[in-house]
């Protein structure tokens, strides 16, 4: 009976791990000089997502790299934020900035793939976007690029959301303000 319970718990954990895609963007070793010598700690930055339109980021610190990664992964999974995507790409061209980093994201036709650098690719894969073109300008800091990418994604809005914000139907948004539905 105890063995069955352990097996069920392990299966649940393995299924939980398969749901999430976690990518370590950076691990920094930090040194603090004290009177007793040097004290080393690690800081890890992780991107996590379920490939279902939501992605989260987390920063974790610890005495060992594995502890820092575990903390960052837990924080990233807790901070999932939904973003609007269309099928497997974006709705339109968007730009995002954070610090000295700037990211330009463009929708791509089916089968193009994710054409992006390491940090931007991690966000797109975790989000579930399979066809996108990107260009990063400025600083190549992994954390800044991830945050600039999330800034750009926050600017994407679906047609339904735009129509709801304007208090109009989707046809009125597409056709223009002068369009009146036949009754």
KAHUSUL-V576478 format. One record per pair of residues at least 24 apart in sequence whose C-alpha atoms are under 10 Angstrom apart, sorted by the first residue. I is the first residue (numbers start at 1). J is the second residue. D is the distance in whole Angstrom. If there is no record, write none. Layout:
i: {I	I}
j: {J	J}
d: {D	D}
This chain:
i: {17	18	19	19	19	19	20	20	20	20	20	20	20	20	20	21	21	21	21	21	21	21	21	21	21	21	21	21	21	22	22	22	22	22	22	22	22	22	22	22	22	22	22	22	22	23	23	23	23	23	23	23	23	23	23	23	23	23	24	24	24	24	24	24	24	24	25	25	25	25	25	25	25	25	25	25	26	26	26	26	26	26	27	27	27	27	27	27	28	28	28	29	29	29	29	29	30	30	39	40	41	41	42	42	42	42	43	43	43	43	43	44	44	44	44	44	44	45	45	45	45	45	45	45	45	45	46	46	46	46	46	46	46	46	46	46	46	46	47	47	47	47	47	47	47	47	47	47	47	47	47	47	47	48	48	48	48	48	48	48	48	48	48	48	48	48	48	49	49	49	49	49	49	49	49	49	49	49	49	49	50	50	50	50	50	50	51	51	51	51	51	51	51	51	52	52	52	52	52	52	52	52	53	53	53	53	53	53	53	53	53	53	53	53	53	53	54	54	54	54	54	54	54	54	54	54	54	54	55	55	55	55	55	55	55	55	55	55	55	55	55	56	56	56	56	56	56	56	57	57	57	57	57	57	59	80	81	81	81	82	82	82	83	83	83	83	83	83	83	83	84	84	84	84	84	84	84	84	84	85	85	85	85	85	85	85	86	86	86	86	86	87	87	87	87	88	88	88	88	88	88	88	88	89	89	89	89	89	89	89	89	89	90	90	90	90	90	90	90	90	90	91	91	91	91	91	92	92	92	92	93	93	93	93	93	93	93	94	94	94	94	94	94	94	94	95	95	95	95	95	95	95	95	95	95	95	95	96	96	96	96	96	96	96	96	96	96	96	96	97	97	97	97	97	97	97	97	97	97	97	97	98	98	98	98	98	98	98	98	98	98	98	99	99	99	99	99	99	99	99	100	100	100	100	100	100	100	100	101	101	101	101	101	101	101	101	101	101	101	101	101	101	102	102	102	102	102	102	102	102	102	102	102	102	102	102	103	103	103	103	103	103	103	103	103	103	103	103	103	103	104	104	104	104	104	104	104	104	105	105	105	105	105	105	105	105	106	106	106	106	106	107	107	107	107	108	108	108	109	117	117	118	118	118	119	119	119	119	119	119	120	120	120	120	120	120	121	121	122	123	123	123	124	124	124}
j: {50	50	49	50	51	52	48	49	50	51	52	55	73	77	126	47	48	49	50	51	55	73	77	122	123	125	126	127	128	46	47	48	49	50	55	56	57	72	73	76	77	122	123	125	126	47	48	49	57	69	73	118	119	121	122	123	125	126	48	57	58	69	72	73	119	122	57	118	119	120	122	123	141	142	143	146	59	69	119	141	142	143	59	60	61	65	68	69	61	65	68	61	62	63	64	65	61	63	63	64	65	68	66	67	68	69	67	68	69	71	72	68	69	70	71	72	73	69	71	72	73	75	76	142	143	146	70	71	72	73	74	75	76	77	122	123	143	146	72	73	75	76	77	80	119	122	123	124	125	126	127	143	146	72	73	74	75	76	77	78	79	80	122	123	125	126	127	76	77	79	80	81	82	122	123	124	125	126	127	128	77	80	125	126	127	128	123	124	125	126	127	128	129	130	82	83	85	125	126	127	128	129	80	81	82	83	84	85	86	87	88	124	126	127	128	129	79	80	81	82	83	84	85	123	124	126	127	128	79	80	81	82	83	122	123	124	125	126	127	128	150	80	81	82	123	126	127	150	81	123	143	146	147	150	143	127	127	150	154	127	153	154	127	150	153	154	155	156	157	158	127	153	154	155	156	157	158	159	161	127	128	129	153	156	157	158	129	156	157	158	159	128	129	130	131	113	124	127	128	129	130	131	132	113	114	124	128	129	130	131	132	133	129	130	131	132	133	153	156	157	158	153	156	157	158	159	155	156	157	158	132	133	134	152	153	155	156	134	149	151	152	153	154	155	156	134	135	136	148	149	150	151	152	153	154	155	156	136	145	146	147	148	149	150	151	152	153	154	155	136	137	138	144	145	146	147	148	149	150	151	152	139	143	144	145	146	147	148	149	150	151	152	138	139	141	143	144	145	147	148	137	138	139	140	141	144	145	148	136	137	138	139	140	141	142	143	144	145	146	147	148	149	135	136	137	138	139	140	144	145	146	147	148	149	151	152	134	135	136	137	138	144	145	146	147	148	149	150	151	152	133	134	135	136	137	148	149	152	132	133	134	135	136	149	152	153	131	132	133	134	135	131	132	133	134	132	133	134	133	142	145	142	145	146	143	144	145	146	147	149	145	146	147	148	149	150	146	149	146	147	149	150	149	150	153}
d: {10	9	8	6	8	10	6	5	5	8	10	10	10	8	8	8	6	5	6	8	9	10	10	9	10	8	6	9	10	7	6	4	7	9	10	10	10	10	7	9	9	8	10	10	7	5	6	9	10	10	9	10	9	10	6	9	9	8	9	10	10	7	9	9	9	9	10	8	6	10	8	10	10	6	7	9	10	10	9	9	7	8	10	10	10	7	8	8	9	9	10	10	10	10	9	8	10	10	9	9	8	9	9	9	6	9	9	6	8	10	9	6	5	9	8	6	9	7	10	6	8	10	9	9	7	10	9	9	6	6	9	9	7	10	9	10	9	10	9	7	10	6	9	10	9	7	7	10	10	7	10	10	8	9	7	9	9	6	6	9	9	8	8	8	9	6	8	8	7	10	7	9	10	9	8	9	8	4	6	8	9	9	9	6	7	7	10	9	7	5	5	4	7	10	9	9	9	10	8	6	6	9	10	8	6	6	7	7	10	10	10	9	8	5	6	8	10	6	5	4	6	9	10	10	10	8	5	8	8	5	6	7	8	10	7	9	9	6	5	9	9	4	6	9	9	9	9	9	9	9	9	8	9	10	10	10	10	10	10	9	10	9	8	9	6	7	9	7	8	10	10	8	8	9	6	6	6	10	9	9	9	8	9	8	8	7	9	10	10	8	10	9	8	9	9	10	10	10	7	5	5	6	8	10	9	9	9	5	6	5	6	9	8	10	8	7	10	9	8	9	10	10	7	8	7	9	10	7	9	10	10	9	10	9	10	10	9	10	9	9	6	7	9	7	7	10	10	10	8	8	10	8	5	8	10	8	10	10	9	10	8	5	6	7	5	4	8	9	8	10	9	10	8	8	10	8	4	8	9	7	7	9	9	6	7	9	6	5	9	9	8	10	9	8	10	10	6	9	9	8	8	6	5	9	9	8	9	9	7	6	5	5	7	8	9	9	6	6	9	9	7	9	8	6	5	6	8	9	8	7	10	10	6	8	10	9	7	6	4	6	9	10	7	9	9	6	6	10	9	7	8	5	5	6	8	9	8	8	7	6	5	7	9	8	7	9	9	6	5	6	9	7	5	6	9	5	6	10	10	10	9	8	9	10	8	9	6	6	10	9	7	6	9	9	6	9	9	10	8	10	8	8	9	10	10}
